[in-house]
Amino acid sequence: MAIWALNKKKGENELVTTKEVLLGKADALFDQENYKGIYDLLTNYRDSGDVEILWRLSRALYKMSKTATDVQGKKMIYEAYDLINNALSIKEDHWAIHKWMSVILNSKCSYEGMKVQIRELYNIKTHMLRAIELNPTDATTMYMLGTWCYQVSDLAWYQRKVASVIFGEPPTSSFEEALKYFQNAEEVDPNFYSHNLLMLGKSFLKLNQKNEALKYLKMAAEYPAKNDDDHLAKQEAQKLLKDL
């Protein structure tokens, strides 16, 4: 059956598409962190030309790459990039496509050397800004953009030298700009992510606002860890608090 075919809900008049059921299953698997399950569920529909399938497949591949070997991880990221690039060519005004393009492009560049990473910095930021423009209530994209600003502001001298060669003028940002995005993310969805609390603390440290830094670092250190990502944020926050 085609994924857009209609099926009646039993005992109801409203219609539900097979596609909606499929996407509902994929999103439930994502909440369970079963990314391989999403891939197995959706991969047969990769040629459907449906962007809702394509961006979810690319997201699943990205997540799977995080625990794969280097060789397999690279293969997954390149496959994810092809899928998300295809989705973007079909529909430009979809916030999730731009969000995951920025994530996957950044990951892809990590396999291609520092020059490529720096060359693509503007493109990565452009996709994040477009995602926020299309969906101003997505806290994770705001966190990602804050991280972009923080990392650009914190570039080492040799990285800035490479950037100067590539661009003439290296990408610029500030810790104030990074802080703004982290704060915006927190306003949209308070305590949604341990790393956003951590980055708020680190940004305040960079701006020599120790009391505010302590507040958010303590929140990150006390965050109820649900996965390895949260544990990493807790550990870094605890180390920074100890050093203070």
N, C-alpha and C positions, 0 to 999 in steps of 0.2 A: 504493500500500500504506500502511496506517495505520502511524504511527511506532512503535506498540507491537506490531505483528505479529511473529510468531516465525519465525526462519529457522534451520535447522540448520547448524552449522559443518560444512564438508565433512570427512568422515572422522572426525567426533567425534559423541558422543552428546549433549554439552551444547548447550543452546539459547542463542542470542544474539538479542536483540531488535534490530529495525531502529533503534529509538531509541538503543540503546547504541552502535551503529555511528555514528550521526549525531552523538552527543555526543562520541564519541572523535575524530571528524574535527574537530569544532569546537574541542576542547581542543588538538589538534595544531596547528591554525591559530593558536590563541592563542599557543602557544609560539613560533611563527614570526613573531608580531606581524602576522599577516595578518587584521586586524580587518574589513576589507571582505569578505573571503572568508567569515568567520563570519556576517556579516549576510546575505550572499547565500544561504548554506547554510540558515540557520534561519528567515528571514523568512516563508517560506510556512507555517510551523508556529506562527505567533504566536497564532492563534486556537484552538490545541489545548488550552489550559488547563493545559499542563504547565509547572510552575514551573522545571524544569531548562532548558527552552528559553527561558523568559521572562527569567531572570536573566542567562543567557549573551548573549542578544540585547541587553539593556540595557547590559551590560558592554562589548560590542563597540561600541555606539553612543557610549558615553562615551569610549572610546579613540579612536574616529574623530573625535570632536569636538575633540580636542586639536590636530589638525593642519588642521582645517577653517577656513573663513572665519568671521567673527563671526556672520554671518547663518545660515550652514549649521550652525555649532556650536551655536547656540541651539536651532535646530530639532531637532537630534539629541538634545540634552539633554532637551528636553521630551518627545520620543518615548520616550527611555530612562526618564524618570520615569513616564510612563503605564504602561509595561511592568512596571517593578519594583513599582509601586503595585498593579498587578493581581496580580502574583505574591504580594505580601504579603497581599492579601485572600484568596488561595486557601490559603496555608500560612504561618502565623505563626512556626513553630518551625524555620525553615531559616536557618542561620548566614549563608550566602552572600547570601541576600536582604537581610538586615539590613545586612550589610557594604556591599553595593552601593547600598542605599537611602541610607545615610549619605553615601557618595561623591557620588551623583547629586543628592541633595537639596542638598548643599553647593554643588555646581556650579550647580544651578538657581537657588539664592538669589543667586548672584553676578550674575545678570542682573536681579535685582529690587530692588537697592538695599541700603544698609547697614542700614536698619531691619528689613527682612525677614531679612537675614543674621543679625542679632543675635537676632531673635525665634525663629529656628529653631535656635539653638545648642544648646538643651537637647534638642530632638528628634534632632539629629544625634548628640549624645553618647549618647542613649538607645539608638539603633540600634547604635552601636559596642559598647556594653556588652552588649547582647543577643547580638550576634554572638560576642563573646568568651565569654559564658556558654555558648552553644551549641557553640562550638569553641575551647577554651582553648589550642590549639596553632597558631593562625594568627598568625604573626608580623606580617604586614602590617596586620592590624586593630589590634594592639597599637601598632605604629608610628603609625597614624592617630590613635589615641586620645592617644598622647603628643604628637602635633602639635597636636591640639585643646587639650590642657592648656597647652602652651607658648604658643600664640597667644592664648588667653584671658588667661593671665598677663601677656602682653606687649601687651595692648590699650592703645592711645593714650588720653589723657585725654578727648578728644572722643568716642571710641567708647564709653568708660565712661559718659559723660554721656548719650548716646543710649540705652545699655542701661538706665540708671537710670530714664529716662522710660518705657521699654517695660515693664520688670520691677519697678520700684521698687527692687529689689536686683539689680545686674548679675551675670551668671554669674561664678563664682569658680573658681580653681584655683591651682596653684603650680608653680614650676619643679621642686620636689622631686617632685611628682606626675607631671609630664611625664617626668622622669628615670627614675622607677620603670617606666613603661611602655616606654620605649626599652630599658632594661636587661632587662626581661622578654622583649621581642622578640628581643634578642640572645642570651639564654639559650636560647630555643626554637629559633632558627635562626641561628647565628653567621655574621656577614658576609653576610647574605642581601640587604642593600640598602645602597647607598652613602649614601642620605639618612638612614638610621637612625644610621650612624656619625657623619655630620655633625651630626645633632640631639643625639646624646650629647655631642659636643664643645661645641656651643652651650649646652646645658643646664648642663654643668659650668662653662662660662664665667660664666653668669648666677649660679651659686652660688659664684663666686670660688675654684673648685678648678682652678687653672691647669695643674697637672701632668696631671691626668686629662683635662682639655680638650685639651692638646697631644697626648696619646696617641691620642685618637679622631679629632682633626682630621688628624693625620698618616695614620691609617688611611684616612680618607675621601679625602685628597689622593693617596694611592698606590693607590686602588681601581682595579682593571682595568675601565676604562669600556667598556660594551657598547652604549650608546645615548646619546642626547642628554641624557637625565635624569641618567645617571651623570656626564657631562661637566659639567653644571651643579653637581652636588654637589662635584666635584673643584675646580672654579673657585672656588666659595665657600669651601671649606676652605683652599685655597691663599691666598686673600686674607686670611682670618682669621689664618692662621699668619704671614703677612707683617706684619700689623698688630700681632701679639703680639711 
